[in-house]
Amino acid sequence: GPVIECPEDTSIPLDASCSLVVPDFITGLTVTDNCAITVITTQQPAAGTVLTESFTVVITAVDEAGNSNTCSFDVTAFDELPPQIACPVLLPTTTVPGSCQVWVEVPVPVTADGCAVASVTNDFNGTDDATGLYNAGETLVVFTVTDLSGNTATCNTTISILDIEAPVISCPDDIETCNTTGVYALPVMTDNCGIESYSIFPPELHPDGVFPVGTSTVQITAWDAAGNETTCSFAVTVSTPEECCLVAPVAGTLTISDTTPCLDDTVILTLESFTGQLTWLVNSTVSSGQYVVHPESSSTLQIPVSELTEVKAKVFF
C-alpha cells in the first residue's frame, strides 16, 4: 500500500475572532507506492475548515488497487493576541472638609478579547475597580486585563484629589506688655492635610525674639502642601519701664509694721491687694541714693531703719 511521510505535530495561532482556518496539509506531502500508480490523498478536517480549538489531522492515501494507509498528527491552536482595555477617565475632585481624603467611585475598565477575558485587576486595591479612599494629590492606578491564555494588557488612570482647604492659625489678640522677651508663644497651626511650612514677619520678632519698646506688628503665614496659605497678625505693645510701674498705694495698699521706729529697729513693709509682679525699689544710705532691687515677687520687705530713707513698692503688670 501507499507510504505517507506524515508531518510532525504543529501549532497554529488563533485570529482576533478566536478561530483558525485549517490549512492544506496535502500539498507538498510525500506519498509513495510500490506500483507507482495513482494515489489519492485526503485530509480530515478538510483544508478551509474553521475551528476554534486544537485538533488532530488524519491523512489518508489510497492507490488504484484499493490499498490504503493513514497517518495522523496533532495541531495545537493557541491565542497569542493580547486583550484590549480602556481605562476610565475621572474629573478631579476635592477633599472632604476637615479631611485629607475623599471616597472616589472608579468604574471597571472596558475590556475585550477575541476568546475571553479571565480577570481584571488594579494595583490600588487588587480588584476589578479602584473604588476607595484617596489622599489629596495624584494617584496613578494601573489596571491589568488577562485573557484565558494568560495574555495581558494594561492601562493607566490618574485620580486627582484637590486640597482647597486653607490652614487655620490661632493668632493671639493684641498684646500689651512690659516684657521685651517671651512675649508670645508660637500660635497653633492646623490643616486638614498638615502644615508644610510657616513664616514670621519680621523674622526677628519670633517667639524667642527681643521686642523693641513701642508697638510692633507680627505677621504669621502658614502653607500646606497644596500651596494654600493663611495669614494672621497681631500687635505687640511694649511699654517703657516708667509706664510699667505704679507707685503704691495706687497699685495696692502699702502698710508699715511700725510707724515710729527707732534707728536700730527693723520695719516690715507689706503691699496688699495688688495684681501683677511686685518689685521693691529702695533708696537707702548703703546704696548711695540709688534704687536697689530687693526680693522680687514678695509682698513683704524687711529692712533696717538705719538704712532707710525712701521706699517705693512698684508693681509691674
Disulfide bonds with the S-S distance in Angstrom:
Cys6-Cys71 2.01
Cys18-Cys115 1.89
Cys87-Cys155 1.91
Cys100-Cys193 2.04
Cys171-Cys232 1.78
Cys178-Cys244 1.93
